Amino acid sequence: MAMLLEDIVQSVEMWLKLIKKPQPYIDPNLDPVLLVPGIAGSILTAVDDQNGKEERVWVRILGADYKFRTKLWSRFDPSTGKTVSLDPKTTIRVPEGRYGLQAIDVLDPDMIIGRECVGYFHDMIVEMVKWGFQEGKTLFGFGYDFRQSNRLQETMDRLTAKLESVYNASGGKKINIISHSMGGLLIKCFMGLHSDIFQKYVKNWIAIAAPFRGAPGYVASTFLNGMSFVDGWEQNFFISKWSMHQLLIECPSIYELMACPHFHWQHKPLLEIWREKEGCDGMPRTILESYRPRDCIDIFKEALSGNSVDYDGETIPLPFNLEILKWVKETQKVLSHAKVPSGVKFYNIYGMNLETPHSVCYGSEETPVSNIQDLRFFQPKYICVDGDGTVPTESAKADGLHAEARVAVPGEHRGILCEPHVFRILKHWLRAGDPDPFYDPINDYVILPTAFEMESRCEKGLQVTSLKEEWDIISKDQDDPDDVASRKPVVSSISVSQGGSKQSSRSEAHATVVIHPQNEGKHHVELNAISVSVDT
């Protein structure tokens, strides 16, 4: 009996192996796409230089904080512009599996708790595969060490090699780059420094949620309090804000996200502090001090002057790094002078409709700050503007480039990568799937012509032309069905006449437009027009 069961199992296994899995749809006519993530959007591994052992250090769940501190904590080297791990025996690398997509898809495939927090380009990759893109042929990823400056030559060299390899793998087709968040600054730096290479290999660049003029509120509080990429109880299993804080103080990439001091902000970002000071009468007074982006530097210097970490038995001071600040000034010059090369098209998608930190306030009138070094222990309060929750709309829109289109999408900074609206826009711009010439990506609707009739005739010496045209405007917004039933069509009319000294030059036109209430996502529009002129 046992032998018979074993034979049955083997037969079933063989049968299962013979069953072919359904092959995904592949469109050979698509141009290749290269996905570039933002800060903390790439898997990082630490390689032991002595034995070659490699382990994930970002992102991971077990021992996350310990590995983060021992492998990723770094110091900035002003002679090279590179941030180097405190562990001299460790080299940080980015996985290159799946043609670069492994590093930017799901940041921790082993993480079950809070899985939605560690997905990056995953949903977009799944969607693009449905459109006919193929990994290694028309779909690629570029992960990078996000601790580094966005203009570090080592990163620029890697990106050059990546563009060349994608170009060759796709049979010499130019590339569509889709960047997210800080990845937009990296691409803009590359475009400014290597315009000739960019022009040679790139067809379109689509920036999504890029902090072109910085993320003022987000970064100001990061310098003073650190940041967390996971909220709620899940923080207990992840990197502590303090550990992240110590890393970011030595990361040029964070300094490059500071509010651009040369930009003419509609709403000037401020650092505000309620402080207790002695008045002229010797009595303590509480006043609110405000600091503009340039003036914040002195506050950061004073607040972090005593900051340090203990590493391998040694106390290492980590103040606000003025050497990085010098480096960043050069980065800002590169960004400000970058231009889109001829033959390349640039598109900008940015988030909106969310409260987004812009200015930061510490202390209160009742609980003022007496010592600036205590700022690290105060909870920041934000003054918010419109944006995606991280990057203000004002910053994301101000790319300083010639853009084919700038489109606002309601959405959260990371969540925007999963927005169906964004997918529709990308599909349209990438010319993937069946073309839809009537789609308007800016307003996210389709204007579909449904009828067109035109007739001309002569009657009693008059030239009469009549026109009838109808459209359906299709959008994702749905009206309440009960409300639709009670609403009536909107009717509008216009008349135009043209007179002259001679009777033969007189003409008139009259048009009526009827807009029916939305039904099943469609607005039906009718145009009826007639023109009458003297038949000469």
URJOHU-V970838 format. One record per pair of residues at least 4 apart in sequence whose ideal C-beta (glycine too) atoms are under 8 Angstrom apart, sorted by the first residue. I is the first residue (numbers start at 1). J is the second residue. D is the distance in whole Angstrom. If there is no record, write none. Layout:
I;J;D + I;J;D
//
This chain:
1;5;6 + 2;6;6 + 3;7;6 + 4;8;6 + 5;9;6 + 6;10;6 + 7;11;6 + 8;12;6 + 9;13;6 + 10;14;6 + 11;15;6 + 12;16;6 + 13;17;7 + 14;18;7 + 15;19;7 + 24;129;6 + 24;130;8 + 24;134;8 + 25;130;7 + 25;132;5 + 26;132;6 + 26;134;5 + 26;137;8 + 27;131;7 + 27;132;3 + 27;133;7 + 27;138;8 + 27;432;7 + 27;433;8 + 30;131;8 + 30;132;6 + 30;133;6 + 30;138;5 + 30;430;7 + 30;431;8 + 30;432;6 + 31;138;7 + 31;170;7 + 31;173;5 + 31;174;6 + 31;175;7 + 31;176;6 + 31;203;6 + 31;430;7 + 31;431;8 + 32;137;7 + 32;138;5 + 32;139;7 + 32;140;7 + 32;166;5 + 32;167;8 + 32;169;7 + 32;170;4 + 32;173;6 + 32;175;5 + 32;176;7 + 33;128;7 + 33;133;6 + 33;138;6 + 33;139;6 + 33;140;7 + 33;175;7 + 33;176;5 + 33;177;8 + 33;178;6 + 33;430;7 + 34;100;8 + 34;140;5 + 34;141;7 + 34;142;6 + 34;162;7 + 34;163;7 + 34;166;6 + 34;175;5 + 34;176;7 + 34;177;5 + 34;178;7 + 35;101;7 + 35;104;6 + 35;121;5 + 35;124;7 + 35;125;7 + 35;139;8 + 35;140;7 + 35;141;5 + 35;142;7 + 35;178;5 + 35;179;8 + 35;180;8 + 36;141;8 + 36;142;5 + 36;177;6 + 36;178;7 + 36;179;4 + 36;180;7 + 36;183;4 + 36;186;7 + 36;187;6 + 37;41;3 + 37;42;6 + 37;104;5 + 37;120;6 + 37;121;7 + 37;141;8 + 37;143;7 + 37;146;8 + 37;179;8 + 37;180;6 + 37;181;7 + 37;183;5 + 38;146;8 + 38;179;8 + 38;180;5 + 38;181;3 + 38;182;4 + 38;183;5 + 38;184;8 + 38;209;8 + 39;146;5 + 39;181;6 + 39;182;4 + 39;253;6 + 39;254;8 + 39;257;8 + 40;58;7 + 40;146;6 + 40;229;6 + 41;104;6 + 41;107;7 + 41;120;5 + 41;121;8 + 41;143;8 + 41;146;7 + 41;180;7 + 41;181;7 + 41;183;7 + 42;58;8 + 42;94;5 + 42;103;5 + 42;104;6 + 42;107;8 + 42;143;3 + 42;144;6 + 42;145;7 + 42;146;6 + 43;56;6 + 43;58;7 + 43;59;7 + 43;94;7 + 43;95;5 + 43;102;7 + 43;103;4 + 43;104;8 + 43;107;6 + 43;108;8 + 43;143;7 + 44;56;8 + 44;57;6 + 44;58;4 + 44;72;7 + 44;92;6 + 44;93;7 + 44;94;6 + 44;145;6 + 45;54;5 + 45;55;6 + 45;56;5 + 45;57;6 + 45;92;7 + 45;93;5 + 45;94;8 + 45;95;6 + 46;54;7 + 46;55;6 + 46;57;5 + 46;67;7 + 46;71;4 + 46;72;8 + 46;85;8 + 46;87;8 + 46;90;5 + 46;91;7 + 46;92;6 + 46;93;8 + 47;52;7 + 47;53;7 + 47;54;5 + 47;90;7 + 47;91;5 + 47;92;8 + 47;93;6 + 48;52;6 + 48;53;4 + 48;54;8 + 48;89;6 + 48;90;7 + 49;89;5 + 49;90;7 + 49;91;6 + 50;89;6 + 54;93;7 + 55;67;7 + 56;60;5 + 56;108;8 + 57;67;5 + 57;68;6 + 57;71;5 + 57;72;6 + 57;92;7 + 58;68;7 + 58;72;7 + 58;107;8 + 59;64;8 + 59;107;4 + 59;108;4 + 59;111;7 + 59;118;5 + 60;64;5 + 60;67;7 + 60;108;6 + 60;110;8 + 60;111;8 + 61;108;6 + 61;110;7 + 61;111;5 + 61;113;7 + 61;237;6 + 61;238;7 + 63;67;5 + 64;68;6 + 64;237;7 + 64;238;6 + 64;239;6 + 65;69;6 + 65;238;7 + 65;239;5 + 65;240;6 + 65;243;5 + 66;70;6 + 67;71;5 + 67;72;8 + 68;72;5 + 68;73;7 + 68;239;5 + 68;243;6 + 68;244;8 + 68;247;7 + 69;73;5 + 69;243;5 + 69;246;8 + 69;311;8 + 70;87;6 + 71;85;6 + 71;87;6 + 71;90;5 + 71;92;7 + 72;85;7 + 72;92;7 + 72;147;7 + 72;247;6 + 73;85;7 + 73;86;5 + 73;243;8 + 73;246;6 + 73;247;6 + 73;250;8 + 73;309;7 + 73;311;6 + 74;83;4 + 74;84;6 + 74;85;5 + 74;86;6 + 74;147;6 + 74;247;7 + 74;250;5 + 74;251;7 + 75;83;7 + 75;84;6 + 75;86;6 + 75;250;6 + 75;316;8 + 76;82;8 + 76;83;5 + 76;84;8 + 76;250;5 + 76;251;8 + 76;252;7 + 76;321;6 + 76;323;6 + 76;324;5 + 76;327;8 + 77;81;7 + 77;82;5 + 77;83;7 + 77;84;6 + 78;323;4 + 78;324;8 + 78;326;7 + 78;327;7 + 81;149;6 + 81;151;8 + 81;152;6 + 81;153;8 + 81;252;7 + 81;327;6 + 82;148;6 + 82;149;8 + 82;152;6 + 82;154;7 + 83;147;5 + 83;148;6 + 83;250;6 + 83;251;6 + 83;252;7 + 85;90;5 + 85;91;8 + 85;92;6 + 86;311;5 + 86;312;8 + 86;316;7 + 92;145;6 + 92;147;8 + 94;103;5 + 94;143;4 + 94;144;6 + 94;145;6 + 95;102;5 + 95;103;5 + 95;143;7 + 96;100;6 + 96;102;7 + 96;103;7 + 97;101;8 + 97;102;4 + 97;103;8 + 98;102;4 + 98;105;7 + 98;135;6 + 98;136;8 + 98;141;7 + 99;135;6 + 99;136;4 + 99;139;7 + 99;140;5 + 99;141;7 + 99;169;8 + 100;104;7 + 100;140;5 + 100;141;4 + 100;142;5 + 100;143;6 + 100;162;7 + 101;105;5 + 101;121;8 + 101;125;6 + 101;135;6 + 101;139;7 + 101;140;7 + 101;141;4 + 102;141;7 + 103;141;6 + 103;143;3 + 104;120;5 + 104;121;5 + 104;141;5 + 104;142;8 + 104;143;5 + 105;119;8 + 105;120;7 + 105;121;6 + 105;122;5 + 105;125;6 + 105;141;7 + 106;115;8 + 106;118;6 + 106;119;5 + 106;120;7 + 106;122;5 + 107;118;4 + 107;119;7 + 107;120;6 + 108;118;5 + 111;115;6 + 111;118;5 + 113;234;6 + 113;237;6 + 114;118;7 + 114;230;6 + 114;234;4 + 114;237;8 + 115;119;7 + 117;229;7 + 117;230;5 + 117;234;7 + 119;123;7 + 120;414;8 + 120;417;7 + 121;125;5 + 121;141;7 + 121;180;8 + 121;417;6 + 122;126;6 + 123;127;6 + 123;417;7 + 123;418;4 + 124;128;6 + 124;178;8 + 124;417;6 + 124;418;7 + 124;423;7 + 124;426;8 + 125;129;6 + 125;139;7 + 126;130;7 + 127;131;7 + 127;423;5 + 128;133;4 + 128;139;6 + 128;426;8 + 128;432;7 + 129;133;6 + 129;134;8 + 129;135;8 + 129;139;7 + 131;427;6 + 131;430;8 + 131;432;4 + 131;433;5 + 132;138;8 + 132;432;6 + 132;433;7 + 133;137;8 + 133;138;5 + 133;139;4 + 133;432;7 + 134;138;5 + 134;139;6 + 135;139;5 + 135;140;8 + 136;140;7 + 136;169;7 + 137;169;7 + 137;170;6 + 138;170;6 + 140;162;7 + 140;166;5 + 140;169;8 + 142;158;8 + 142;159;6 + 142;162;5 + 144;148;7 + 144;155;5 + 144;158;7 + 144;159;8 + 144;186;7 + 145;155;7 + 146;182;7 + 146;251;8 + 146;253;6 + 147;247;7 + 147;250;8 + 147;251;5 + 147;252;8 + 147;253;6 + 148;152;4 + 148;154;7 + 148;155;6 + 148;251;8 + 148;252;6 + 148;253;6 + 149;155;8 + 149;252;4 + 149;253;6 + 149;256;7 + 149;327;6 + 149;328;8 + 149;331;6 + 150;155;8 + 150;182;7 + 150;185;5 + 150;186;4 + 150;189;5 + 150;252;8 + 150;253;6 + 150;256;6 + 150;331;6 + 151;155;8 + 151;156;7 + 151;189;4 + 151;193;6 + 151;330;8 + 151;331;5 + 151;334;6 + 152;156;7 + 152;252;8 + 153;157;6 + 154;158;7 + 155;159;6 + 155;186;7 + 156;160;6 + 156;189;8 + 156;190;6 + 156;193;6 + 156;194;7 + 157;161;7 + 158;162;6 + 159;163;6 + 159;186;8 + 159;190;6 + 160;164;7 + 160;194;7 + 160;197;6 + 161;165;6 + 162;166;6 + 163;167;6 + 163;175;6 + 163;197;7 + 163;201;4 + 163;202;7 + 164;168;6 + 164;201;7 + 165;169;6 + 166;170;6 + 166;175;5 + 166;201;8 + 167;172;6 + 167;173;7 + 167;174;7 + 167;175;6 + 167;201;5 + 168;172;7 + 170;175;8 + 173;203;8 + 174;201;6 + 174;202;6 + 174;203;4 + 175;201;6 + 175;202;5 + 175;203;6 + 176;202;8 + 176;203;6 + 176;204;5 + 176;205;8 + 176;206;7 + 176;429;8 + 176;430;6 + 177;187;6 + 177;202;6 + 177;204;7 + 177;205;5 + 177;206;7 + 178;206;5 + 178;208;7 + 178;426;7 + 179;183;4 + 179;184;5 + 179;186;7 + 179;187;5 + 179;205;7 + 179;206;7 + 179;207;5 + 179;208;7 + 179;210;7 + 180;184;7 + 180;208;5 + 180;209;6 + 180;210;8 + 180;417;6 + 181;208;8 + 181;209;5 + 181;210;6 + 181;211;7 + 181;390;8 + 181;391;7 + 181;413;7 + 182;186;7 + 182;210;8 + 182;211;7 + 182;253;6 + 182;256;8 + 182;257;7 + 183;187;6 + 183;210;8 + 184;188;6 + 184;207;4 + 184;208;8 + 184;209;8 + 184;210;3 + 184;211;7 + 184;212;7 + 184;399;8 + 185;189;6 + 185;210;7 + 185;211;7 + 185;212;7 + 185;256;6 + 185;257;8 + 185;335;7 + 186;190;7 + 187;191;6 + 187;205;6 + 187;207;7 + 188;192;6 + 188;210;8 + 188;212;8 + 188;335;6 + 188;338;5 + 188;399;8 + 188;401;8 + 189;193;6 + 189;331;7 + 189;334;5 + 189;335;6 + 189;338;7 + 190;194;6 + 190;197;8 + 190;198;6 + 191;195;6 + 191;198;5 + 191;205;8 + 191;338;5 + 191;339;8 + 191;340;7 + 191;341;7 + 192;334;5 + 192;335;7 + 192;337;6 + 192;338;3 + 192;339;8 + 193;334;6 + 194;198;6 + 195;199;6 + 195;338;8 + 195;339;7 + 195;341;5 + 196;200;6 + 196;341;8 + 197;201;6 + 198;202;5 + 198;341;6 + 198;344;7 + 199;341;4 + 199;342;7 + 199;343;6 + 199;344;6 + 202;344;5 + 203;344;7 + 203;345;7 + 204;344;7 + 204;345;5 + 204;346;7 + 204;347;7 + 204;429;7 + 204;430;8 + 205;340;8 + 205;344;7 + 205;345;8 + 205;346;5 + 205;347;7 + 206;346;8 + 206;347;5 + 206;348;8 + 206;349;7 + 206;426;7 + 206;429;6 + 207;212;8 + 207;346;7 + 207;347;7 + 207;348;5 + 207;349;7 + 207;399;7 + 208;349;5 + 208;350;8 + 208;416;6 + 208;417;7 + 208;422;7 + 209;349;7 + 209;350;6 + 209;351;5 + 209;388;6 + 209;390;8 + 209;391;6 + 209;396;6 + 209;413;5 + 209;416;5 + 210;348;7 + 210;350;7 + 210;391;7 + 210;396;6 + 210;399;7 + 211;215;4 + 211;257;6 + 211;390;8 + 211;391;5 + 211;395;5 + 211;396;7 + 212;335;8 + 212;395;6 + 212;396;6 + 212;397;8 + 212;398;5 + 212;399;5 + 212;400;7 + 213;259;7 + 213;260;4 + 213;263;5 + 213;265;8 + 213;394;7 + 213;395;4 + 213;398;5 + 214;219;7 + 214;257;6 + 214;258;5 + 214;259;4 + 214;260;5 + 214;263;8 + 214;269;8 + 214;395;6 + 215;219;5 + 215;257;5 + 215;357;8 + 215;390;6 + 215;391;5 + 215;392;7 + 215;395;7 + 216;220;6 + 216;258;7 + 216;259;4 + 216;269;3 + 216;293;7 + 216;357;8 + 216;358;6 + 216;359;7 + 216;392;7 + 216;395;8 + 217;221;7 + 217;269;7 + 217;356;7 + 217;357;3 + 217;358;5 + 217;359;6 + 217;360;5 + 217;382;5 + 217;383;8 + 217;384;7 + 217;392;8 + 218;222;6 + 218;227;8 + 218;257;8 + 218;357;5 + 218;390;5 + 218;391;8 + 219;223;7 + 219;254;6 + 219;257;5 + 219;258;5 + 219;259;7 + 220;224;7 + 220;258;8 + 220;259;8 + 220;269;8 + 220;271;6 + 220;296;7 + 220;360;5 + 220;380;8 + 221;225;5 + 221;227;8 + 221;357;7 + 221;360;5 + 221;380;4 + 221;382;8 + 222;226;6 + 222;227;5 + 222;245;8 + 222;248;6 + 222;254;6 + 223;248;8 + 223;249;7 + 223;254;8 + 223;300;5 + 223;303;8 + 223;304;7 + 223;320;7 + 224;300;7 + 224;303;6 + 224;304;8 + 224;362;8 + 224;375;5 + 224;376;6 + 224;380;7 + 225;241;7 + 225;245;7 + 225;376;6 + 225;379;8 + 225;380;6 + 226;241;4 + 226;242;6 + 226;243;8 + 226;244;5 + 226;245;3 + 226;246;8 + 226;248;7 + 227;241;7 + 227;244;6 + 227;245;8 + 227;248;7 + 228;235;6 + 228;238;7 + 228;239;7 + 228;241;5 + 228;244;7 + 229;238;7 + 229;239;7 + 229;244;8 + 230;234;5 + 230;235;5 + 230;238;5 + 231;235;7 + 234;238;6 + 235;240;7 + 235;241;8 + 239;243;5 + 239;244;5 + 240;244;7 + 241;245;6 + 242;246;7 + 243;247;7 + 244;248;6 + 245;249;7 + 246;250;8 + 246;307;8 + 246;309;5 + 246;318;6 + 247;251;6 + 248;254;5 + 249;254;8 + 249;304;7 + 249;307;7 + 249;318;5 + 249;319;8 + 249;320;7 + 249;321;7 + 250;318;7 + 250;321;6 + 250;324;7 + 251;255;7 + 251;324;8 + 252;256;6 + 252;324;5 + 252;327;6 + 252;328;6 + 252;331;8 + 253;257;7 + 254;258;8 + 255;321;8 + 255;324;5 + 255;325;6 + 255;327;8 + 255;328;5 + 256;328;5 + 256;331;5 + 256;332;8 + 258;293;7 + 258;328;7 + 259;263;8 + 259;265;8 + 259;269;5 + 259;293;4 + 260;293;8 + 260;332;7 + 260;395;8 + 261;292;8 + 261;293;5 + 261;294;5 + 262;332;7 + 262;336;7 + 263;395;8 + 263;398;7 + 265;269;6 + 265;394;7 + 266;394;6 + 267;358;6 + 267;385;6 + 267;392;8 + 267;394;7 + 268;292;6 + 269;292;8 + 269;293;6 + 269;358;5 + 269;359;5 + 270;290;5 + 270;291;6 + 270;292;6 + 270;359;4 + 270;360;8 + 270;383;8 + 271;290;7 + 271;291;4 + 271;295;8 + 271;296;5 + 271;299;6 + 271;359;7 + 271;360;6 + 271;362;8 + 272;288;6 + 272;289;7 + 272;290;5 + 272;291;8 + 272;359;6 + 272;360;7 + 272;361;4 + 272;362;7 + 272;383;8 + 273;288;7 + 273;289;5 + 273;291;8 + 273;299;7 + 273;361;7 + 273;362;5 + 273;363;6 + 273;369;5 + 273;372;8 + 273;375;7 + 274;286;6 + 274;287;8 + 274;288;6 + 274;289;8 + 274;361;7 + 274;362;7 + 274;363;4 + 274;364;5 + 274;365;6 + 274;367;8 + 274;368;4 + 274;369;6 + 275;286;7 + 275;287;6 + 275;288;8 + 275;289;6 + 275;363;7 + 275;368;6 + 275;369;5 + 275;370;7 + 276;284;5 + 276;285;7 + 276;286;6 + 276;368;4 + 276;369;7 + 276;370;5 + 277;284;7 + 277;285;6 + 277;286;8 + 277;287;6 + 278;282;6 + 278;283;7 + 278;284;6 + 278;285;7 + 279;283;5 + 279;284;7 + 279;285;4 + 286;365;5 + 286;368;5 + 288;365;8 + 291;295;4 + 291;296;5 + 291;298;8 + 291;299;6 + 292;296;7 + 295;299;7 + 296;300;6 + 297;301;6 + 297;320;8 + 297;325;7 + 298;302;6 + 299;303;6 + 299;372;6 + 299;375;8 + 300;304;6 + 300;320;4 + 301;305;6 + 301;319;7 + 301;320;5 + 301;322;8 + 302;372;4 + 302;373;7 + 303;320;8 + 303;372;5 + 303;373;6 + 303;375;5 + 303;376;7 + 304;318;7 + 304;319;5 + 304;320;4 + 304;376;8 + 305;319;6 + 305;320;8 + 305;373;7 + 306;319;8 + 306;373;6 + 307;317;7 + 307;318;5 + 307;319;6 + 307;376;8 + 308;315;5 + 308;316;6 + 308;317;5 + 308;318;6 + 309;315;8 + 309;316;5 + 309;318;6 + 310;314;7 + 310;315;6 + 310;316;8 + 311;316;5 + 320;325;8 + 321;325;7 + 322;326;7 + 323;327;7 + 324;328;6 + 325;329;7 + 326;330;8 + 327;331;7 + 328;332;6 + 329;333;7 + 330;334;7 + 331;335;6 + 332;336;6 + 333;337;6 + 334;338;7 + 335;400;8 + 336;400;7 + 338;400;8 + 338;401;7 + 339;401;7 + 339;402;8 + 340;344;5 + 340;345;8 + 340;346;5 + 340;401;5 + 340;402;5 + 345;404;5 + 346;399;7 + 346;401;5 + 346;402;7 + 346;403;5 + 346;404;6 + 347;403;6 + 347;404;5 + 347;405;5 + 347;406;8 + 347;407;8 + 347;429;6 + 348;396;7 + 348;397;7 + 348;399;5 + 348;401;8 + 348;403;5 + 348;405;7 + 348;406;4 + 348;407;7 + 349;406;8 + 349;407;5 + 349;409;6 + 349;416;7 + 349;422;6 + 349;425;6 + 350;388;7 + 350;391;7 + 350;393;6 + 350;396;3 + 350;397;6 + 350;406;7 + 350;407;8 + 350;408;6 + 350;409;7 + 351;387;6 + 351;388;3 + 351;389;7 + 351;391;7 + 351;393;7 + 351;396;7 + 351;408;8 + 351;409;6 + 351;410;7 + 351;411;5 + 351;412;7 + 351;413;6 + 351;416;5 + 352;386;6 + 352;387;7 + 352;388;7 + 352;393;5 + 352;408;5 + 352;409;7 + 352;410;6 + 352;411;8 + 353;386;7 + 353;410;4 + 353;411;8 + 354;386;7 + 354;387;6 + 354;388;6 + 354;389;4 + 354;410;8 + 354;411;8 + 354;412;6 + 355;382;8 + 355;384;4 + 355;387;8 + 355;389;7 + 356;384;6 + 356;385;6 + 356;386;7 + 356;387;3 + 356;388;6 + 356;389;6 + 356;390;7 + 356;391;7 + 356;392;5 + 356;393;8 + 357;382;4 + 357;383;8 + 357;384;6 + 357;390;8 + 358;382;7 + 358;383;6 + 358;384;6 + 358;385;4 + 358;387;8 + 358;392;6 + 359;382;7 + 359;383;4 + 360;380;5 + 360;381;7 + 360;382;6 + 360;383;8 + 361;380;7 + 361;381;5 + 361;382;8 + 361;383;7 + 362;369;6 + 362;375;5 + 362;378;5 + 362;380;6 + 362;381;8 + 363;367;6 + 363;368;5 + 363;369;4 + 363;378;6 + 364;368;7 + 369;374;6 + 369;375;6 + 369;378;6 + 370;374;7 + 374;378;7 + 385;392;5 + 385;393;7 + 385;394;7 + 386;392;7 + 386;393;5 + 386;394;8 + 387;391;6 + 387;392;4 + 387;393;5 + 387;394;8 + 387;395;8 + 387;396;7 + 388;393;8 + 388;396;7 + 388;411;6 + 388;412;6 + 388;413;4 + 388;416;6 + 389;412;5 + 389;413;5 + 390;413;4 + 391;395;6 + 391;396;5 + 391;413;6 + 392;396;7 + 393;397;6 + 393;408;7 + 394;398;7 + 397;406;6 + 397;408;8 + 399;403;6 + 399;406;8 + 405;441;7 + 405;442;6 + 407;425;6 + 407;441;6 + 407;442;5 + 409;416;6 + 409;419;6 + 409;421;5 + 409;422;6 + 409;425;8 + 410;421;8 + 411;415;6 + 411;416;4 + 411;419;5 + 411;421;8 + 411;422;7 + 412;416;6 + 415;419;7 + 416;422;6 + 417;422;7 + 418;422;8 + 419;423;7 + 420;424;6 + 420;476;7 + 421;425;7 + 421;444;5 + 421;476;7 + 422;426;6 + 423;427;6 + 424;428;6 + 424;439;7 + 424;441;7 + 424;444;7 + 425;429;6 + 425;441;4 + 425;444;8 + 426;430;6 + 426;432;8 + 427;432;5 + 427;433;6 + 428;436;7 + 428;439;5 + 428;441;5 + 429;441;7 + 431;435;6 + 436;446;6 + 438;446;5 + 438;447;5 + 438;448;5 + 438;449;7 + 439;445;8 + 439;446;5 + 440;444;7 + 440;445;6 + 440;446;7 + 440;447;7 + 443;475;8 + 444;475;7 + 444;476;7 + 445;473;6 + 445;474;6 + 445;475;4 + 445;476;8 + 446;472;8 + 446;473;7 + 446;474;4 + 446;475;8 + 447;471;6 + 447;472;8 + 447;473;6 + 448;471;6 + 448;472;5 + 448;473;8 + 448;474;6 + 449;469;7 + 449;470;7 + 449;471;6 + 450;470;5 + 450;471;6 + 450;472;6 + 450;524;8 + 451;468;7 + 451;469;7 + 451;470;4 + 452;468;7 + 452;469;5 + 452;470;8 + 453;466;8 + 453;467;7 + 453;468;4 + 453;469;8 + 454;465;7 + 454;466;7 + 454;467;5 + 454;468;8 + 455;465;7 + 455;466;5 + 456;463;7 + 456;464;7 + 456;465;5 + 456;466;8 + 457;464;6 + 458;462;7 + 458;463;6 + 458;464;7 + 458;535;6 + 459;464;6 + 461;534;7 + 461;535;5 + 462;532;6 + 462;533;7 + 462;534;6 + 462;535;6 + 463;532;7 + 463;533;5 + 463;534;7 + 463;535;5 + 464;530;7 + 464;531;7 + 464;532;5 + 465;530;7 + 465;531;5 + 466;528;8 + 466;529;7 + 466;530;5 + 467;527;7 + 467;528;7 + 467;529;4 + 467;530;7 + 468;526;8 + 468;527;7 + 468;528;5 + 468;529;8 + 469;526;8 + 469;527;5 + 470;524;7 + 470;525;7 + 470;526;5 + 470;527;7 + 471;524;8 + 471;525;5 + 472;522;5 + 472;523;7 + 472;524;6 + 472;525;8 + 473;522;7 + 473;523;4 + 473;525;6 + 474;521;6 + 474;522;5 + 475;521;6 + 475;523;8 + 476;521;7 + 477;518;8 + 477;521;8 + 478;518;7 + 478;521;6 + 479;483;6 + 479;484;5 + 479;517;7 + 479;518;4 + 480;484;7 + 481;485;7 + 482;486;7 + 483;487;6 + 484;517;5 + 484;518;6 + 484;519;6 + 487;517;4 + 488;517;8 + 489;514;5 + 489;515;6 + 489;516;5 + 489;517;7 + 490;514;7 + 490;515;4 + 491;512;7 + 491;513;7 + 491;514;5 + 491;515;8 + 492;512;7 + 492;513;5 + 492;515;8 + 493;510;7 + 493;511;7 + 493;512;5 + 493;513;7 + 494;510;7 + 494;511;5 + 495;508;7 + 495;509;7 + 495;510;5 + 495;511;8 + 496;508;7 + 496;509;5 + 496;510;8 + 497;506;8 + 497;507;7 + 497;508;4 + 497;509;8 + 498;505;8 + 498;506;7 + 498;507;5 + 498;508;8 + 499;505;8 + 499;506;6 + 500;504;8 + 500;505;3 + 500;506;6 + 501;505;7 + 502;506;8 + 503;534;6 + 504;534;5 + 504;536;5 + 505;534;7 + 506;533;7 + 506;534;6 + 507;531;7 + 507;532;7 + 507;533;4 + 507;534;7 + 508;531;7 + 508;532;5 + 508;533;8 + 509;529;7 + 509;530;7 + 509;531;4 + 509;532;8 + 510;529;7 + 510;530;6 + 510;531;8 + 511;527;7 + 511;528;7 + 511;529;4 + 511;530;8 + 512;527;8 + 512;528;5 + 512;529;8 + 513;525;7 + 513;526;7 + 513;527;5 + 514;525;7 + 514;526;4 + 514;528;8 + 515;523;6 + 515;524;8 + 515;525;5 + 516;523;7 + 516;524;4 + 516;525;7 + 516;526;8 + 517;523;8 + 518;522;7 + 518;523;5 + 519;524;8
//
